[in-house]
């Protein structure tokens, strides 16, 4: 594990110990104690779109990014868009354990959600993209995903007058607005708006003691006391650092494929073998199956697996149900997304291709 991850785990672990101390200090004012403990570990999602480094968010840029996000003609086959694998109607992910890409190729991992991704420390399960802009540039070029090239993408965009106008409005100070870099910036701007505030848990963190049910509060208390919050903390309840998958015991080969060594593929550091970015748990109830391998379809089963392999704790049914109830409180208000009317293709728009 990286030294920074160890330090982060140690720091958060200390906060969790302090929080547990608060919870155990007295039975009087138990709700206030739990709320105080939670506020030391978690943060509510803001109701306004966060700023993005080196990419000011404007209405024109978001409108362009949204159109690009839904346009399948940016793929070589003409059938795969960003929304294909990050379906905004199903929790920001697709339906199966692995996404289906160009020529029916299966991806190597479960697609991560695009909702609240702007709050993650980095993108993808292994953190190989530093931000949403870098993430947007990857799948369109990946042979197993959209299988396009920057040149083909730009030919497609420049073949449609509406896109040229939209890029000019989104990047008014650029002599050549239609560029691959601006394509990625526009999608980043749109994805930054895909935040889901006002979950019951957010309302609780902001001071409403009645926002959570008694069972959800019991689950939150367990989540902290059992150590789940050591890795799943912060604004996104995860997504903040990298940890080994299987701290106390190695998962089965179906959950942890031996040929997928996680962050090691990025860093080449032996200690990063089978290390992954902790999954952000916001809206987790909306997006089974679970884990990077996508092999667990029940949230209750996922809680049981994580408690045993990560924490060395075997939870009973009531404890699992309570934690699942708490995880359901992380479902926020998803933004209303109207499907955009896409620019009309012309005679010069590249035709779909299923070539390898």
C-alpha positions in Angstrom: 0.0 0.0 0.0 1.2 3.5 -0.7 2.6 5.4 2.3 0.1 8.2 1.7 -2.7 5.6 1.9 -1.3 4.2 5.1 -1.1 7.8 6.6 -4.7 8.4 5.4 -6.0 5.2 6.9 -4.1 6.0 10.1 -5.6 9.5 10.3 -9.1 8.4 9.4 -8.7 5.5 11.8 -7.9 7.9 14.6 -10.9 10.0 13.8 -13.0 6.9 13.8 -11.6 5.9 17.2 -12.4 9.3 18.5 -15.9 9.1 17.0 -16.4 5.7 18.6 -15.3 7.2 21.9 -18.0 9.9 21.5 -20.6 7.2 20.8 -19.6 5.2 23.9 -19.3 8.2 26.2 -22.9 8.4 27.4 -26.4 7.1 26.7 -27.8 10.6 27.2 -28.1 12.6 24.0 -27.2 9.5 21.9 -28.5 11.2 18.7 -26.4 14.2 19.3 -23.3 12.0 19.9 -23.9 10.0 16.7 -24.4 13.2 14.7 -21.2 14.7 16.1 -19.3 11.5 15.4 -20.6 11.4 11.8 -19.6 15.0 11.2 -16.0 14.2 12.1 -15.8 11.6 9.3 -18.2 12.6 6.5 -19.3 15.8 4.7 -22.6 16.6 3.0 -22.7 17.0 -0.8 -23.1 20.7 -1.7 -26.1 21.9 -3.6 -24.0 23.9 -6.0 -21.7 22.5 -8.7 -18.1 22.5 -7.5 -15.3 24.3 -9.3 -13.1 22.3 -11.6 -9.4 23.1 -11.9 -8.4 24.9 -15.1 -11.9 24.4 -16.6 -14.5 27.1 -15.7 -18.0 25.7 -15.7 -20.3 27.6 -18.1 -23.8 27.0 -19.3 -22.6 26.7 -22.9 -19.8 24.2 -22.0 -22.2 22.1 -20.0 -24.8 22.0 -22.8 -22.1 20.9 -25.2 -20.7 18.3 -22.8 -24.2 16.9 -22.3 -24.7 16.6 -26.0 -21.4 14.8 -26.5 -22.1 12.5 -23.5 -25.2 11.2 -25.3 -23.9 11.0 -28.9 -23.1 7.5 -30.0 -21.7 8.7 -33.3 -18.5 9.6 -31.5 -17.8 5.8 -31.4 -16.5 4.0 -34.4 -19.6 1.7 -34.5 -22.0 4.6 -34.0 -23.9 2.8 -31.3 -21.9 3.5 -28.1 -22.0 6.7 -26.2 -20.7 7.7 -22.7 -24.2 7.1 -21.5 -24.1 3.5 -22.7 -21.8 2.5 -19.9 -22.6 5.3 -17.5 -26.4 5.3 -17.9 -27.8 8.3 -16.0 -31.1 6.5 -15.6 -29.6 3.6 -13.7 -27.3 5.2 -11.1 -24.7 6.3 -13.6 -23.7 2.7 -14.5 -24.9 0.0 -17.0 -26.8 -3.2 -16.2 -24.1 -5.9 -16.0 -20.9 -6.9 -14.3 -18.8 -5.7 -17.2 -19.6 -3.2 -19.9 -20.1 -4.3 -23.5 -18.0 -2.3 -26.0 -16.9 -2.3 -29.6 -17.7 -5.6 -31.4 -19.3 -6.9 -28.3 -16.1 -6.9 -26.3 -16.4 -7.2 -22.6 -14.6 -4.7 -20.4 -12.2 -5.9 -17.8 -14.1 -4.3 -14.8 -17.4 -3.0 -13.6 -18.1 0.5 -14.9 -17.8 3.0 -12.0 -20.6 5.5 -11.5 -20.3 9.0 -13.0 -22.6 10.5 -10.4 -20.5 12.5 -7.8 -17.3 11.4 -9.6 -16.1 15.0 -9.4 -15.5 14.4 -5.7 -13.2 11.4 -6.2 -9.5 11.6 -5.7 -9.0 10.2 -9.2 -11.0 8.3 -11.8 -11.3 4.6 -12.6 -10.9 1.8 -10.1 -7.1 2.1 -10.4 -7.0 5.9 -10.4 -5.2 6.0 -13.8 -7.0 9.2 -14.7 -6.3 12.2 -12.5 -9.5 14.0 -13.2 -12.7 13.9 -15.2 -11.1 15.5 -18.3 -8.5 12.7 -18.4 -11.2 10.1 -17.9 -13.3 11.5 -20.7 -10.4 11.1 -23.1 -9.9 7.5 -22.4 -13.0 5.4 -23.3 -13.5 7.1 -26.7 -10.0 5.8 -27.8 -10.1 2.4 -26.1 -10.4 -0.4 -28.6 -12.6 -2.4 -26.3 -14.9 0.6 -25.7 -15.7 3.2 -28.3 -12.7 2.4 -30.5 -12.4 5.8 -32.1 -9.4 8.0 -32.6 -9.0 11.8 -31.9 -8.8 12.3 -35.7 -12.0 10.4 -36.3 -13.7 12.2 -33.5 -12.7 15.6 -34.8 -13.8 14.7 -38.3 -17.2 13.7 -36.9 -17.6 16.9 -34.9 -16.4 19.2 -37.8 -18.8 17.5 -40.2 -21.8 19.0 -38.3 -22.4 22.8 -38.3 -24.3 22.6 -35.0 -21.3 21.2 -33.2 -19.0 23.8 -34.7 -21.3 26.5 -33.4 -21.7 24.9 -29.9 -17.9 24.6 -29.6 -17.5 28.2 -30.6 -19.9 29.3 -27.9 -18.4 27.0 -25.3 -14.8 28.1 -26.0 -15.2 31.7 -27.4 -11.5 32.7 -26.8 -10.1 29.8 -28.8 -9.0 30.4 -32.4 -9.8 26.7 -33.1 -12.5 25.7 -30.7 -13.1 22.1 -32.0 -10.2 20.2 -30.5 -9.9 16.9 -28.7 -8.8 18.7 -25.5 -11.9 20.9 -25.6 -14.1 17.8 -26.3 -12.7 16.3 -23.0 -13.2 19.6 -21.1 -16.8 19.9 -22.2 -17.6 16.4 -21.0 -15.8 17.2 -17.8 -17.9 20.3 -17.3 -21.1 18.3 -17.8 -20.1 15.5 -15.5 -19.2 17.9 -12.8 -22.9 18.9 -12.7 -23.9 15.3 -12.0 -24.0 15.6 -8.2 -26.7 14.2 -6.0 -27.3 16.4 -2.9 -30.0 16.3 -0.3 -29.8 12.6 0.5 -31.3 11.8 3.9 -27.8 11.4 5.2 -26.8 14.9 3.9 -29.9 16.3 5.7 -28.8 14.5 8.9 -25.2 15.8 8.6 -26.7 19.3 8.2 -28.5 19.0 11.5 -31.8 17.3 11.0 -32.0 14.4 13.6 -35.2 13.1 12.0 -33.7 12.7 8.5 -32.6 9.1 9.3 -34.8 6.3 10.7 -33.9 4.5 13.9 -32.6 1.6 11.8 -30.5 3.9 9.6 -29.0 5.5 12.7 -28.2 2.0 14.0 -26.6 1.2 10.7 -24.5 4.4 10.7 -23.3 3.6 14.3 -22.2 0.1 13.2 -20.6 1.6 10.0 -18.4 3.7 12.2 -17.8 1.3 15.1 -17.0 -1.7 12.8 -14.4 0.3 10.9 -16.2 0.6 7.5 -15.6 4.4 7.6 -11.8 3.9 7.8 -11.9 3.5 4.0 -15.4 4.9 3.1 -15.3 8.4 4.4 -15.4 12.0 3.3 -17.9 13.7 1.0 -18.4 10.7 -1.3 -18.3 8.1 1.5 -15.3 6.6 -0.3 -13.3 7.3 -3.4 -10.6 9.2 -1.5 -7.7 6.8 -1.5 -6.5 3.3 -2.4 -6.6 0.2 -0.3 -5.9 -3.6 -0.8 -9.0 -5.6 -1.6 -8.7 -8.4 1.0 -7.0 -6.9 4.1 -7.9 -9.7 6.5 -8.6 -12.5 4.0 -8.2 -13.0 0.3 -11.5 -12.8 -1.7 -12.4 -15.7 -4.0 -11.0 -15.6 -7.6 -14.4 -14.6 -8.9 -14.4 -11.4 -6.8 -10.7 -10.8 -7.2 -9.5 -12.1 -10.6 -5.8 -12.9 -10.2 -4.9 -11.3 -13.5 -6.3 -7.9 -12.5 -3.7 -6.5 -10.2 -5.4 -3.1 -9.8 -3.3 -0.1 -9.2 -0.1 -2.0 -9.8 -0.8 -1.6 -13.5 -0.5 2.1 -13.1 2.4 2.5 -10.6 4.3 -0.8 -11.1 4.9 -0.7 -7.4 4.7 -4.3 -6.0 2.9 -3.1 -2.9 0.1 -1.8 -5.1 -0.9 -5.3 -6.3 -4.6 -5.9 -5.8 -5.0 -2.3 -4.5 -8.0 -0.4 -5.7 -9.6 3.0 -5.1 -12.2 2.6 -2.4 -15.6 2.6 -3.9 -17.7 5.8 -3.3 -20.9 4.7 -1.7 -23.2 7.5 -2.6 -26.3 6.1 -4.3 -24.8 2.6 -3.9 -28.3 1.1 -3.6 -29.0 2.1 -7.2 -26.2 0.3 -8.9 -25.8 -3.4 -8.4 -23.8 -5.5 -9.1 -20.9 -4.6 -6.7 -17.1 -4.5 -6.6 -14.7 -3.9 -9.5 -15.5 -7.4 -10.7 -19.3 -6.9 -10.5 -20.0 -10.3 -9.1 -22.2 -9.6 -6.1 -25.8 -8.5 -6.9 -27.1 -8.1 -3.3 -26.1 -5.1 -1.2 -26.6 -7.1 1.9 -24.2 -9.8 0.6 -21.7 -7.1 -0.4 -21.8 -5.7 3.2 -21.1 -9.2 4.5 -18.2 -9.8 2.1 -16.6 -6.5 3.0 -16.9 -7.0 6.7 -15.2 -10.4 6.6 -12.4 -9.8 4.0 -11.6 -6.2 5.0 -12.4 -6.0 8.7 -12.2 -9.6 9.9 -15.7 -9.2 11.4 -18.7 -11.5 10.8 -21.9 -9.6 11.0 -25.2 -11.1 11.9 -28.3 -10.6 9.8 -29.6 -7.7 11.9 -26.3 -5.9 11.7 -26.2 -6.4 7.9 -29.8 -5.1 7.5 -29.0 -2.1 9.6 -26.0 -1.2 7.6 -27.9 -1.7 4.3 -30.6 0.6 5.7 -27.9 3.3 6.4 -26.5 2.8 2.9 -30.0 3.5 1.5 -29.9 6.8 3.2 -27.0 7.8 0.8 -29.3 8.0 -2.2 -29.5 11.7 -3.1 -31.6 13.7 -5.5 -30.5 12.8 -9.0 -30.5 15.7 -11.5 -33.3 15.7 -14.0 -31.7 15.0 -17.4 -33.6 15.7 -20.6 -32.3 13.6 -23.6 -30.7 16.1 -26.0 -31.6 16.4 -29.6 -28.3 15.6 -31.4 -26.9 17.6 -34.3 -27.9 16.1 -37.7 -25.2 14.2 -39.5 -24.1 15.3 -43.0 -22.7 13.7 -46.1 -19.2 14.2 -44.7 -19.9 12.6 -41.3 -17.8 9.4 -41.0 -20.0 6.3 -41.5 -20.2 3.7 -38.7 -17.5 1.0 -38.8 -17.3 -2.3 -37.0 -13.7 -2.9 -38.1 -11.3 -3.9 -35.4 
